[in-house]
Amino acid sequence: MIRLTRLNGRPFVLNAEMIRTVEQNPDTTISLVNGDHFIVKESMEEVVERAVEYGRSLRRLLPPD
């Protein structure tokens, strides 16, 4: 899960595994695999960084092979 901010300033948490696309035009728009869309204050780069870090944190929880 990643923390983001709606354009009205309200924070929310998004399941990063549901992200299909992230676009910046000029606002950052996140499209989910279920068809939902969110417009957020964070830049496209910030959203991608948070999603990547979320994935890394999940992999750290896996036991070593």
MOPAC internal coordinates of N, CA, C and O (Angstrom, degrees):
PM7 1SCF
backbone

  N    0.0000 0     0.00 0     0.00 0    0    0    0
  C    1.4444 1     0.00 0     0.00 0    1    0    0
  C    1.5329 1   108.37 1     0.00 0    2    1    0
  O    1.2310 1   120.85 1   -39.01 1    3    2    1
  N    1.3319 1   115.97 1   140.99 1    3    2    1
  C    1.4537 1   120.60 1   178.06 1    5    3    2
  C    1.5298 1   109.33 1  -124.17 1    6    5    3
  O    1.2310 1   121.16 1   -36.25 1    7    6    5
  N    1.3244 1   115.38 1   143.75 1    7    6    5
  C    1.4695 1   121.60 1   178.91 1    9    7    6
  C    1.5235 1   109.16 1   -88.34 1   10    9    7
  O    1.2310 1   121.51 1   -48.43 1   11   10    9
  N    1.3424 1   114.71 1   131.57 1   11   10    9
  C    1.4646 1   121.13 1   179.31 1   13   11   10
  C    1.5240 1   109.05 1  -137.14 1   14   13   11
  O    1.2310 1   120.93 1    -5.18 1   15   14   13
  N    1.3257 1   115.82 1   174.82 1   15   14   13
  C    1.4598 1   121.30 1  -177.91 1   17   15   14
  C    1.5234 1   109.96 1  -129.66 1   18   17   15
  O    1.2310 1   120.59 1   -54.10 1   19   18   17
  N    1.3256 1   116.48 1   125.90 1   19   18   17
  C    1.4646 1   120.79 1   175.32 1   21   19   18
  C    1.5269 1   108.95 1   -68.90 1   22   21   19
  O    1.2310 1   120.14 1   -15.31 1   23   22   21
  N    1.3264 1   117.34 1   164.69 1   23   22   21
  C    1.4632 1   120.82 1  -179.43 1   25   23   22
  C    1.5237 1   112.35 1   -62.32 1   26   25   23
  O    1.2310 1   120.14 1   154.26 1   27   26   25
  N    1.3484 1   117.33 1   -25.74 1   27   26   25
  C    1.4684 1   119.96 1   179.03 1   29   27   26
  C    1.5254 1   112.42 1   -82.12 1   30   29   27
  O    1.2310 1   120.21 1  -176.10 1   31   30   29
  N    1.3524 1   117.21 1     3.90 1   31   30   29
  C    1.4586 1   121.63 1   177.33 1   33   31   30
  C    1.5138 1   115.20 1    92.66 1   34   33   31
  O    1.2310 1   119.87 1   174.92 1   35   34   33
  N    1.3187 1   117.86 1    -5.08 1   35   34   33
  C    1.4631 1   120.42 1  -179.13 1   37   35   34
  C    1.5292 1   110.65 1   -81.11 1   38   37   35
  O    1.2310 1   120.58 1   -53.58 1   39   38   37
  N    1.3208 1   116.50 1   126.42 1   39   38   37
  C    1.4696 1   119.77 1   178.51 1   41   39   38
  C    1.5293 1   110.46 1   -76.91 1   42   41   39
  O    1.2310 1   121.24 1   -27.20 1   43   42   41
  N    1.3265 1   115.22 1   152.80 1   43   42   41
  C    1.4618 1   120.93 1   173.96 1   45   43   42
  C    1.5159 1   108.52 1  -152.72 1   46   45   43
  O    1.2310 1   121.28 1   -11.54 1   47   46   45
  N    1.3155 1   115.15 1   168.46 1   47   46   45
  C    1.4629 1   121.01 1  -179.16 1   49   47   46
  C    1.5286 1   107.68 1  -117.49 1   50   49   47
  O    1.2310 1   120.85 1   -45.98 1   51   50   49
  N    1.3223 1   115.97 1   134.02 1   51   50   49
  C    1.4574 1   122.03 1  -177.24 1   53   51   50
  C    1.5261 1   110.04 1  -120.62 1   54   53   51
  O    1.2310 1   120.80 1   -41.78 1   55   54   53
  N    1.3167 1   116.08 1   138.22 1   55   54   53
  C    1.4582 1   121.00 1   175.76 1   57   55   54
  C    1.5276 1   107.90 1   -73.90 1   58   57   55
  O    1.2310 1   120.60 1   -72.47 1   59   58   57
  N    1.3137 1   116.45 1   107.53 1   59   58   57
  C    1.4660 1   121.62 1  -175.70 1   61   59   58
  C    1.5212 1   112.60 1   -62.94 1   62   61   59
  O    1.2310 1   120.09 1   157.71 1   63   62   61
  N    1.3193 1   117.43 1   -22.29 1   63   62   61
  C    1.4619 1   120.20 1   179.81 1   65   63   62
  C    1.5259 1   112.12 1   -72.71 1   66   65   63
  O    1.2310 1   119.99 1   167.36 1   67   66   65
  N    1.3211 1   117.62 1   -12.64 1   67   66   65
  C    1.4595 1   122.27 1  -179.57 1   69   67   66
  C    1.5296 1   113.09 1   -92.70 1   70   69   67
  O    1.2310 1   120.27 1   174.93 1   71   70   69
  N    1.3529 1   117.08 1    -5.07 1   71   70   69
  C    1.4660 1   120.10 1  -176.74 1   73   71   70
  C    1.5250 1   110.78 1   -70.81 1   74   73   71
  O    1.2310 1   121.55 1   -51.06 1   75   74   73
  N    1.3297 1   114.64 1   128.94 1   75   74   73
  C    1.4674 1   120.55 1   175.80 1   77   75   74
  C    1.5175 1   109.77 1   -99.91 1   78   77   75
  O    1.2310 1   120.60 1   128.98 1   79   78   77
  N    1.3558 1   116.45 1   -51.02 1   79   78   77
  C    1.4616 1   120.58 1   178.43 1   81   79   78
  C    1.5238 1   110.19 1  -142.15 1   82   81   79
  O    1.2310 1   121.40 1   -23.89 1   83   82   81
  N    1.3417 1   114.94 1   156.11 1   83   82   81
  C    1.4583 1   122.34 1   172.81 1   85   83   82
  C    1.5188 1   105.94 1  -131.14 1   86   85   83
  O    1.2310 1   120.71 1   -54.72 1   87   86   85
  N    1.3499 1   116.26 1   125.28 1   87   86   85
  C    1.4613 1   121.39 1  -179.04 1   89   87   86
  C    1.5189 1   109.42 1  -128.39 1   90   89   87
  O    1.2310 1   120.96 1   -27.68 1   91   90   89
  N    1.3191 1   115.78 1   152.32 1   91   90   89
  C    1.4565 1   120.65 1   175.75 1   93   91   90
  C    1.5168 1   107.42 1  -124.32 1   94   93   91
  O    1.2310 1   120.61 1   -66.44 1   95   94   93
  N    1.3726 1   116.43 1   113.56 1   95   94   93
  C    1.4655 1   119.29 1  -173.55 1   97   95   94
  C    1.5306 1   113.87 1  -154.76 1   98   97   95
  O    1.2310 1   114.18 1  -113.67 1   99   98   97
  N    1.2879 1   128.62 1    66.33 1   99   98   97
  C    1.4514 1   127.61 1   -19.33 1  101   99   98
  C    1.5287 1   112.27 1   -77.47 1  102  101   99
  O    1.2310 1   119.98 1   156.81 1  103  102  101
  N    1.3638 1   117.63 1   -23.19 1  103  102  101
  C    1.4643 1   118.75 1   177.84 1  105  103  102
  C    1.5222 1   109.68 1   -75.17 1  106  105  103
  O    1.2310 1   121.00 1   -27.38 1  107  106  105
  N    1.3177 1   115.69 1   152.62 1  107  106  105
  C    1.4558 1   120.28 1   179.56 1  109  107  106
  C    1.5140 1   108.94 1   -81.01 1  110  109  107
  O    1.2310 1   120.81 1   -58.19 1  111  110  109
  N    1.3294 1   116.06 1   121.81 1  111  110  109
  C    1.4561 1   122.77 1  -179.25 1  113  111  110
  C    1.5168 1   108.91 1  -115.27 1  114  113  111
  O    1.2310 1   121.01 1   -53.38 1  115  114  113
  N    1.3342 1   115.68 1   126.62 1  115  114  113
  C    1.4593 1   122.00 1   179.40 1  117  115  114
  C    1.5201 1   107.74 1  -108.00 1  118  117  115
  O    1.2310 1   120.41 1   -53.89 1  119  118  117
  N    1.3248 1   116.82 1   126.11 1  119  118  117
  C    1.4560 1   122.33 1   175.17 1  121  119  118
  C    1.5196 1   108.15 1  -106.42 1  122  121  119
  O    1.2310 1   120.76 1   -45.19 1  123  122  121
  N    1.3215 1   116.14 1   134.81 1  123  122  121
  C    1.4598 1   121.23 1   179.63 1  125  123  122
  C    1.5198 1   110.62 1  -101.33 1  126  125  123
  O    1.2310 1   120.71 1   -16.81 1  127  126  125
  N    1.3144 1   116.24 1   163.19 1  127  126  125
  C    1.4589 1   121.17 1  -178.94 1  129  127  126
  C    1.5282 1   111.89 1   -63.90 1  130  129  127
  O    1.2310 1   119.66 1   157.44 1  131  130  129
  N    1.3387 1   118.26 1   -22.56 1  131  130  129
  C    1.4649 1   121.10 1  -179.84 1  133  131  130
  C    1.5310 1   112.18 1   -88.97 1  134  133  131
  O    1.2310 1   120.04 1  -177.06 1  135  134  133
  N    1.3507 1   117.52 1     2.94 1  135  134  133
  C    1.4521 1   121.37 1   177.73 1  137  135  134
  C    1.5180 1   114.83 1    96.72 1  138  137  135
  O    1.2310 1   119.42 1   169.14 1  139  138  137
  N    1.3277 1   118.71 1   -10.86 1  139  138  137
  C    1.4613 1   121.30 1   177.34 1  141  139  138
  C    1.5229 1   110.14 1   -68.13 1  142  141  139
  O    1.2310 1   121.13 1   -27.31 1  143  142  141
  N    1.3430 1   115.44 1   152.69 1  143  142  141
  C    1.4663 1   122.05 1   178.31 1  145  143  142
  C    1.5195 1   108.86 1  -130.43 1  146  145  143
  O    1.2310 1   120.88 1   -36.21 1  147  146  145
  N    1.3284 1   115.91 1   143.79 1  147  146  145
  C    1.4573 1   122.29 1   176.34 1  149  147  146
  C    1.5158 1   108.12 1  -132.16 1  150  149  147
  O    1.2310 1   120.76 1   -42.10 1  151  150  149
  N    1.3363 1   116.16 1   137.90 1  151  150  149
  C    1.4621 1   121.68 1   173.67 1  153  151  150
  C    1.5170 1   106.02 1  -109.35 1  154  153  151
  O    1.2310 1   120.83 1   -53.77 1  155  154  153
  N    1.3394 1   116.03 1   126.23 1  155  154  153
  C    1.4585 1   120.84 1  -172.92 1  157  155  154
  C    1.5268 1   111.20 1  -126.81 1  158  157  155
  O    1.2310 1   121.23 1   -19.18 1  159  158  157
  N    1.3435 1   115.25 1   160.82 1  159  158  157
  C    1.4642 1   121.82 1   178.91 1  161  159  158
  C    1.5205 1   112.54 1   -73.96 1  162  161  159
  O    1.2310 1   120.37 1   149.53 1  163  162  161
  N    1.3193 1   116.90 1   -30.47 1  163  162  161
  C    1.4629 1   120.98 1  -176.44 1  165  163  162
  C    1.5349 1   110.31 1   -65.59 1  166  165  163
  O    1.2310 1   121.16 1   -28.73 1  167  166  165
  N    1.3187 1   115.39 1   151.27 1  167  166  165
  C    1.4682 1   119.81 1   177.11 1  169  167  166
  C    1.5243 1   109.65 1   -73.61 1  170  169  167
  O    1.2310 1   121.40 1   -16.05 1  171  170  169
  N    1.3248 1   114.93 1   163.95 1  171  170  169
  C    1.4536 1   120.26 1   177.54 1  173  171  170
  C    1.5307 1   109.90 1   -57.98 1  174  173  171
  O    1.2310 1   120.40 1   138.80 1  175  174  173
  N    1.3362 1   116.84 1   -41.20 1  175  174  173
  C    1.4626 1   120.99 1  -179.15 1  177  175  174
  C    1.5294 1   110.95 1   -62.62 1  178  177  175
  O    1.2310 1   120.19 1   139.34 1  179  178  177
  N    1.3430 1   117.25 1   -40.66 1  179  178  177
  C    1.4661 1   120.65 1   179.21 1  181  179  178
  C    1.5239 1   111.19 1   -63.70 1  182  181  179
  O    1.2310 1   120.62 1   137.31 1  183  182  181
  N    1.3272 1   116.41 1   -42.69 1  183  182  181
  C    1.4679 1   120.25 1  -179.88 1  185  183  182
  C    1.5269 1   109.65 1   -63.01 1  186  185  183
  O    1.2310 1   120.68 1   135.52 1  187  186  185
  N    1.3282 1   116.31 1   -44.48 1  187  186  185
  C    1.4687 1   119.91 1  -179.90 1  189  187  186
  C    1.5303 1   109.96 1   -63.55 1  190  189  187
  O    1.2310 1   119.96 1   135.43 1  191  190  189
  N    1.3365 1   117.68 1   -44.57 1  191  190  189
  C    1.4675 1   120.60 1   178.45 1  193  191  190
  C    1.5219 1   111.47 1   -57.76 1  194  193  191
  O    1.2310 1   120.43 1   135.13 1  195  194  193
  N    1.3216 1   116.78 1   -44.87 1  195  194  193
  C    1.4619 1   120.43 1  -178.78 1  197  195  194
  C    1.5241 1   111.36 1   -66.70 1  198  197  195
  O    1.2310 1   120.30 1   141.07 1  199  198  197
  N    1.3267 1   117.04 1   -38.93 1  199  198  197
  C    1.4598 1   120.28 1   178.58 1  201  199  198
  C    1.5271 1   110.92 1   -66.56 1  202  201  199
  O    1.2310 1   120.48 1   138.67 1  203  202  201
  N    1.3299 1   116.69 1   -41.33 1  203  202  201
  C    1.4693 1   120.35 1   178.93 1  205  203  202
  C    1.5291 1   109.79 1   -64.95 1  206  205  203
  O    1.2310 1   120.11 1   135.71 1  207  206  205
  N    1.3234 1   117.39 1   -44.29 1  207  206  205
  C    1.4651 1   120.62 1   179.25 1  209  207  206
  C    1.5239 1   111.16 1   -63.02 1  210  209  207
  O    1.2310 1   120.47 1   142.26 1  211  210  209
  N    1.3121 1   116.71 1   -37.74 1  211  210  209
  C    1.4627 1   120.93 1   176.09 1  213  211  210
  C    1.5371 1   109.86 1   -59.64 1  214  213  211
  O    1.2310 1   120.45 1   133.25 1  215  214  213
  N    1.3337 1   116.74 1   -46.75 1  215  214  213
  C    1.4655 1   120.56 1   178.42 1  217  215  214
  C    1.5222 1   111.69 1   -61.69 1  218  217  215
  O    1.2310 1   120.42 1   139.75 1  219  218  217
  N    1.3283 1   116.80 1   -40.25 1  219  218  217
  C    1.4694 1   120.33 1   178.26 1  221  219  218
  C    1.5253 1   110.95 1   -64.06 1  222  221  219
  O    1.2310 1   120.85 1   139.71 1  223  222  221
  N    1.3298 1   115.98 1   -40.29 1  223  222  221
  C    1.4684 1   118.94 1  -179.64 1  225  223  222
  C    1.5255 1   111.05 1   -64.60 1  226  225  223
  O    1.2310 1   120.47 1   145.43 1  227  226  225
  N    1.3190 1   116.71 1   -34.57 1  227  226  225
  C    1.4672 1   119.54 1   177.13 1  229  227  226
  C    1.5185 1   111.22 1   -67.46 1  230  229  227
  O    1.2310 1   120.60 1   139.16 1  231  230  229
  N    1.3276 1   116.47 1   -40.84 1  231  230  229
  C    1.4726 1   119.99 1  -179.30 1  233  231  230
  C    1.5195 1   111.44 1   -66.92 1  234  233  231
  O    1.2310 1   119.88 1   150.49 1  235  234  233
  N    1.3483 1   117.82 1   -29.51 1  235  234  233
  C    1.4632 1   120.49 1   177.55 1  237  235  234
  C    1.5289 1   111.30 1   -67.44 1  238  237  235
  O    1.2310 1   120.11 1   157.44 1  239  238  237
  N    1.3199 1   117.40 1   -22.56 1  239  238  237
  C    1.4679 1   121.27 1   179.93 1  241  239  238
  C    1.5219 1   112.83 1   -79.28 1  242  241  239
  O    1.2310 1   120.44 1   164.60 1  243  242  241
  N    1.3384 1   116.76 1   -15.40 1  243  242  241
  C    1.4671 1   120.10 1  -179.33 1  245  243  242
  C    1.5261 1   110.01 1   -74.04 1  246  245  243
  O    1.2310 1   120.28 1   -39.24 1  247  246  245
  N    1.3186 1   117.07 1   140.76 1  247  246  245
  C    1.4742 1   119.16 1   175.65 1  249  247  246
  C    1.5192 1   110.38 1   -69.03 1  250  249  247
  O    1.2310 1   120.08 1   -29.88 1  251  250  249
  N    1.3323 1   117.46 1   150.12 1  251  250  249
  C    1.4724 1   119.78 1   178.37 1  253  251  250
  C    1.5174 1   110.78 1   -64.75 1  254  253  251
  O    1.2310 1   120.94 1   -29.27 1  255  254  253
  N    1.3342 1   115.80 1   150.73 1  255  254  253
  C    1.4797 1   121.18 1   179.00 1  257  255  254
  C    1.5105 1   111.35 1   -69.14 1  258  257  255
  O    1.2310 1   120.10 1   180.00 1  259  258  257

